[in-house]
């Protein structure tokens, strides 16, 4: 019954930020935020320009729980934020 946006903001050590906006449709925004929180420690291991490596690693990490749905959305949101930060650098 509700449409919400989840904004993913990634900040580099130098202060540059990248963002993505995810339209949640009828899915639970809290579940997407949970998937993003689960991936947050992983993305800290990568530079902003390592988008492809991050996606490959995240897909491998999420394999047990599935690489579709919420996990794919969370990976995509982080990937776009990484591209945004990379573009600004």
Protein Blocks (a to p, Z undefined) as FASTA:
>chain_A
ZZcddddddddfkopacdddddekjacfklmmmmmmmmmmmmmmpcfklmmmmmmmmmmm
mmmnopehjllmmmmmmmmmmmmmmmmZZ
